[in-house]
């Protein structure tokens, strides 16, 4: 089954336009499943056959994940990878039926996305030193994260031509190679303009301008060497400013994306518009932000409804 997995990963890359990260995740999950099959069947890895991947194997795999303390979300992801692989095998005529359909997906617990309040976000985006070139760059990064709700990989992958400053729009290459346009605000445009002069100097000082021209890369955010700022470096600087600004610990770039969506929803934005800006394929993914606002909705209701405080509602029905 080793060859079938390799061909399946190639299929994902070429036919489904899966990213390197997605393909690697599928390969890792299927390798874990194969190791489990070897242990439970006593068959060597090289001798495993597609027909041996049946309902009983999938169920015992989920049981093993539970025993190892894996989360329900992880188990559900690994099962989804197995199901996609099984559908591929069936289309190729290598197996009969679809054993993945008969295995129940572990129910996931609803986890509230970590997000900051508007006041905490204000402290965070104003934390970088405005008088220093790298501080102006970092301010532009934080402003753009909060203004547009980009994923870390999306922001790191931006080129300078992707940003339309007069129009206040950024062109984003999202999951599955899908492009979308996301607006940003005037404060973000101001921060990016303040940084662009520093960007050019960093590129020229290190001679990276010629290298970028040769590779046809023109990254928006660069490091002190004048080359593209990596996702890991951006992650580190976000966490550093989160600590220095005194907001809650453990804040990551993804929390800024959650804050963007939560604050839009709190201020009355349409859920489908938020879905489009975030680049979610399913509305159900965006709907988790509605759970965040439950406490706020109760508070507004109790403060605003004319009968919420008086308690007359319980007796008003008596005649």
Rosetta blueprint (number, residue, H / E / L):
1 X L
2 X H
3 X H
4 X H
5 X H
6 X H
7 X H
8 X H
9 X H
10 X H
11 X H
12 X H
13 X H
14 X H
15 X H
16 X L
17 X L
18 X L
19 X L
20 X H
21 X H
22 X H
23 X H
24 X H
25 X H
26 X H
27 X H
28 X H
29 X H
30 X H
31 X H
32 X H
33 X H
34 X H
35 X H
36 X H
37 X H
38 X H
39 X H
40 X H
41 X H
42 X L
43 X L
44 X L
45 X H
46 X H
47 X H
48 X L
49 X L
50 X H
51 X H
52 X H
53 X L
54 X L
55 X H
56 X H
57 X H
58 X H
59 X H
60 X H
61 X H
62 X H
63 X H
64 X H
65 X H
66 X H
67 X H
68 X L
69 X L
70 X L
71 X L
72 X H
73 X H
74 X H
75 X H
76 X H
77 X H
78 X H
79 X H
80 X H
81 X H
82 X H
83 X H
84 X H
85 X H
86 X H
87 X H
88 X H
89 X H
90 X H
91 X H
92 X L
93 X L
94 X L
95 X L
96 X L
97 X L
98 X L
99 X H
100 X H
101 X H
102 X H
103 X L
104 X L
105 X L
106 X L
107 X L
108 X L
109 X L
110 X L
111 X L
112 X L
113 X L
114 X L
115 X L
116 X L
117 X L
118 X H
119 X H
120 X H
121 X H
122 X H
123 X H
124 X H
125 X H
126 X L
127 X L
128 X L
129 X L
130 X L
131 X L
132 X L
133 X H
134 X H
135 X H
136 X H
137 X H
138 X H
139 X H
140 X H
141 X H
142 X H
143 X H
144 X H
145 X H
146 X H
147 X H
148 X H
149 X L
150 X L
151 X L
152 X H
153 X H
154 X H
155 X H
156 X H
157 X L
158 X L
159 X E
160 X H
161 X H
162 X H
163 X E
164 X E
165 X L
166 X L
167 X L
168 X L
169 X E
170 X E
171 X E
172 X E
173 X E
174 X L
175 X H
176 X H
177 X H
178 X L
179 X E
180 X E
181 X E
182 X E
183 X E
184 X L
185 X L
186 X H
187 X H
188 X H
189 X H
190 X H
191 X H
192 X H
193 X H
194 X H
195 X H
196 X H
197 X H
198 X H
199 X H
200 X H
201 X H
202 X H
203 X H
204 X H
205 X H
206 X L
207 X L
208 X H
209 X H
210 X H
211 X H
212 X H
213 X H
214 X H
215 X H
216 X L
217 X L
218 X L
219 X E
220 X L
221 X L
222 X E
223 X L
224 X L
225 X L
226 X L
227 X L
228 X E
229 X L
230 X L
231 X H
232 X H
233 X H
234 X H
235 X H
236 X H
237 X H
238 X H
239 X H
240 X H
241 X H
242 X H
243 X H
244 X H
245 X L
246 X L
247 X L
248 X L
249 X L
250 X L
251 X L
252 X L
253 X H
254 X H
255 X H
256 X H
257 X H
258 X H
259 X H
260 X H
261 X H
262 X H
263 X H
264 X H
265 X H
266 X H
267 X L
268 X L
269 X L
270 X L
271 X H
272 X H
273 X H
274 X H
275 X H
276 X H
277 X H
278 X H
279 X L
280 X L
281 X L
282 X L
283 X H
284 X H
285 X H
286 X H
287 X L
288 X H
289 X H
290 X H
291 X H
292 X H
293 X L
294 X H
295 X H
296 X H
297 X H
298 X H
299 X H
300 X H
301 X H
302 X H
303 X H
304 X H
305 X L
306 X L
307 X L
308 X L
309 X L
310 X L
311 X L
312 X H
313 X H
314 X H
315 X L
316 X L
317 X L
318 X L
319 X L
